């Protein structure tokens, strides 16, 4: 029994020793495995850090490379001194879209690395968004970056386009405030200052026209807000400001894009005069020839200056005598306000006042040399409404050809929609002037194209420029106007 007990104990001891040895071996192997895991994790961490640093470096390098392209583009535009070139000069617009494409390609990487774009690239990205029919997205970006600086050409461009996009969504009061702020620091003779003065007047015109439409819907008592005299009263001070601006541009020594700004001022003045003459009940009917002839022979004020010679002249050759006579002519031409309050205008019929307003629009447009599409179209429409059949026919025939290049040159969706209405009016006016049934068929096609283009606009708040009323309308108003043009044409046929 004693021997058996010793054997049993001995066996248990050996078993425990083997268990201890096995555990020690397992523990040693576990420690080795844990060490290997830790080493692997450390290597992975280091690799991840290197990858992150590499991605960060690559993202920053890409942003820097894109930033150089953006800076080069903006410096060229800044030298020209024209706020609108970035969107409307094909070379610059292509560069904007190229930079926009590159930024979209790295957008995920930048977000992953939490890398912020420099201000000038945010601006270019906003213009790209705007041209791709994301006006409200671009508007929000510009509003944010307008607070990131306060000086320099870039800031002026940011404010201009912020104001412009506020105008496109109908926020006219905000737009004027932004444009006025943008004039801070600009010399009175700067091309950019002229451009801002023009767009401020135009935006105030849009605002006044909008308020008159609201008065009409409220059926307020008193004078008819649709009457041409009520319209003249509302905008006469703006016409005087724009006339003085036209003379200032004509004798300016800042030649940067002076001709383009001169055309913009002329178009805006003509637009306001055509709006004064607008009659919603006769959108396709010219005035009676005897009414127009009578108005032209009544000796009414001629406010269409400056003359063609001054507009096209070389400012360097203007001597003191010419400058003095120019100042006198400016004061003589800038008297729309006085005329609007005179007994003379009270004695005119509505159609006589319309005829006078159209005569001013024609004179303003005819004085421009190397006219662009917008001024030529305003001239064509003025000829038609004033009953000048031959020049109207020639002008609309020319417009039907030149409008094709406009579709190639402009990518802004709201501009395309407005051009579709131009196309419709060209064919509709030519149908009325010639009786050509081919033009009637083109009216139907153009109507469909204009309605489809308006319907394709993605954002409800974005307005469309009416080529008939010469101001911005919301989409529903614009579509109704297009349909009315087609209906009136069918009725006239």
WOWOCOR-V288998 format. One record per backbone hydrogen bond with DSSP energy under -1.0 kcal/mol. NH is the residue of the N-H (numbers start at 1). CO is the residue of the C=O. E is the energy in kcal/mol with one decimal. If there is no record, write none. Layout:
NH/CO/E
NH/CO/E
//
This chain:
5/1/-2.3
6/2/-1.9
7/3/-2.2
8/4/-2.3
9/5/-2.5
10/6/-2.8
11/7/-2.5
12/8/-2.0
13/9/-2.5
14/10/-2.4
15/11/-2.3
16/12/-2.6
17/13/-2.5
18/14/-2.5
19/15/-2.3
20/16/-2.9
21/17/-2.8
22/18/-2.5
23/19/-2.8
24/20/-2.9
25/21/-2.4
26/22/-2.6
27/23/-3.3
28/24/-2.5
29/25/-2.4
30/26/-2.8
31/27/-2.7
32/28/-1.9
33/29/-2.8
34/30/-3.3
35/31/-2.4
36/32/-2.2
37/33/-2.7
38/34/-3.0
39/35/-2.6
40/36/-2.6
41/37/-3.0
42/38/-2.5
43/39/-2.4
44/40/-2.6
45/41/-2.8
46/42/-2.7
47/43/-2.6
48/44/-2.9
49/45/-2.8
50/46/-2.5
51/47/-2.6
52/48/-3.1
53/49/-3.0
54/50/-2.5
55/51/-3.0
56/52/-3.1
57/53/-2.8
58/54/-2.9
59/55/-2.9
60/56/-2.5
61/57/-2.4
62/58/-2.4
63/59/-2.6
64/60/-2.5
65/61/-2.4
66/62/-2.7
67/63/-3.0
68/64/-2.0
69/65/-1.6
70/66/-2.5
71/67/-2.7
72/68/-2.4
73/69/-2.3
74/70/-2.5
75/71/-2.4
76/72/-1.6
77/73/-1.8
78/74/-3.1
79/75/-1.8
80/76/-1.1
81/77/-1.3
87/84/-1.5
88/84/-1.5
89/85/-2.3
93/89/-3.0
94/90/-2.5
95/91/-1.6
96/92/-2.3
97/93/-2.3
98/94/-2.2
99/95/-2.4
100/96/-2.4
101/97/-2.5
102/98/-2.0
103/99/-2.4
104/100/-2.1
105/101/-1.7
106/102/-1.1
110/106/-2.6
111/107/-2.2
112/108/-2.4
113/109/-2.2
115/110/-2.6
122/118/-1.8
123/119/-2.0
124/120/-2.0
125/121/-2.6
126/122/-2.0
127/123/-2.0
128/124/-2.3
129/125/-2.4
130/126/-2.4
131/127/-2.4
132/128/-1.3
133/130/-1.6
134/129/-2.4
138/134/-2.4
139/135/-2.8
140/136/-2.1
141/137/-1.9
142/138/-2.6
143/139/-2.2
144/140/-1.9
145/141/-2.4
146/142/-1.4
147/144/-1.3
148/145/-1.4
156/152/-1.7
157/153/-2.4
158/154/-2.6
159/155/-2.5
160/156/-2.4
161/157/-2.4
162/158/-2.1
163/159/-2.7
164/160/-2.6
165/161/-2.3
166/162/-1.7
167/163/-1.9
168/164/-1.9
169/165/-1.1
170/167/-1.8
171/166/-2.7
172/170/-1.5
175/171/-2.1
176/172/-2.5
177/173/-2.1
178/174/-2.2
179/175/-2.7
180/176/-2.7
181/177/-2.0
182/178/-2.1
184/181/-1.5
186/183/-2.1
190/187/-1.7
194/190/-2.1
195/191/-2.5
196/192/-2.2
197/193/-2.6
198/194/-2.2
199/195/-2.3
200/196/-2.4
201/197/-1.9
202/198/-2.5
203/199/-2.4
204/200/-2.3
205/201/-2.0
206/202/-2.3
207/203/-2.1
208/204/-2.5
209/205/-2.8
210/206/-2.2
211/207/-2.1
212/208/-2.1
213/209/-2.0
214/210/-1.9
215/211/-2.1
216/212/-1.9
217/213/-1.9
218/214/-1.3
219/216/-1.4
220/215/-1.3
227/224/-1.6
231/227/-1.9
232/228/-2.6
233/229/-2.6
234/230/-1.6
235/231/-1.7
236/232/-1.9
239/235/-2.1
240/236/-2.2
241/237/-2.2
242/238/-2.5
243/239/-2.2
244/240/-2.3
245/241/-2.0
246/242/-2.3
247/243/-1.8
248/244/-2.2
249/245/-2.4
250/246/-1.8
251/247/-1.4
252/249/-1.3
258/255/-1.4
261/257/-2.0
262/258/-2.4
263/259/-2.1
264/260/-1.9
265/261/-2.3
266/262/-2.3
267/263/-2.8
268/264/-2.2
269/265/-2.5
270/266/-2.6
271/267/-2.8
272/268/-2.0
273/269/-2.1
274/270/-2.6
275/271/-2.3
276/272/-2.0
277/273/-1.5
282/279/-2.0
285/282/-1.2
287/385/-2.8
292/288/-1.9
293/289/-2.7
294/290/-2.3
295/291/-2.3
296/292/-2.1
297/293/-1.1
298/295/-1.0
311/307/-2.5
312/308/-2.2
317/314/-1.8
318/315/-1.5
323/319/-2.4
324/320/-2.3
325/321/-2.3
326/322/-2.3
327/323/-2.1
328/324/-1.8
329/325/-2.4
330/326/-2.4
331/327/-1.9
332/328/-2.0
333/329/-2.5
334/330/-2.2
335/333/-1.6
339/335/-2.2
340/336/-2.4
342/339/-1.4
346/342/-1.0
347/343/-1.2
348/345/-1.1
353/349/-2.2
354/350/-2.2
355/351/-2.5
356/352/-2.2
357/353/-2.4
358/354/-2.5
359/355/-2.1
360/356/-1.9
361/357/-2.0
362/358/-2.5
363/359/-2.3
364/360/-2.4
365/361/-2.2
366/362/-2.8
367/363/-1.2
368/365/-1.5
376/372/-2.4
377/373/-2.8
378/374/-2.2
379/375/-2.2
380/376/-2.4
381/377/-2.6
382/378/-1.9
383/379/-2.7
384/380/-2.3
385/381/-2.5
386/382/-2.0
387/384/-1.5
388/383/-2.7
389/387/-1.6
392/388/-1.9
393/389/-2.8
394/390/-2.2
395/391/-2.4
396/392/-2.7
397/393/-2.2
398/394/-2.1
399/395/-2.0
400/396/-2.0
402/398/-2.5
403/399/-2.2
404/401/-1.2
406/402/-1.1
407/403/-1.8
408/404/-1.3
409/405/-2.2
410/406/-1.8
416/412/-2.0
417/413/-2.2
418/414/-2.0
419/415/-2.4
420/416/-1.8
421/417/-1.4
422/418/-1.8
423/419/-2.4
424/420/-2.1
425/421/-2.7
426/422/-2.6
427/423/-1.9
428/424/-2.7
429/425/-3.1
430/426/-2.2
431/427/-2.1
432/428/-2.0
433/429/-2.3
434/430/-2.4
435/431/-2.4
440/436/-1.2
441/437/-2.0
442/438/-1.9
443/439/-2.0
444/440/-1.6
445/441/-1.9
446/442/-2.9
447/443/-2.4
448/444/-2.0
449/445/-2.2
450/446/-2.6
451/447/-2.4
452/448/-2.5
453/449/-2.3
454/450/-2.3
455/451/-2.4
456/452/-1.4
457/454/-1.1
463/168/-3.7
464/473/-3.0
466/471/-3.2
470/466/-1.5
473/464/-2.8
478/474/-2.5
479/475/-2.7
480/476/-2.2
481/477/-2.1
482/478/-2.4
483/479/-2.3
484/480/-2.0
485/481/-2.1
486/482/-1.9
487/483/-2.4
488/484/-2.7
489/485/-2.0
490/486/-2.2
491/487/-2.3
492/488/-2.6
493/489/-2.2
//
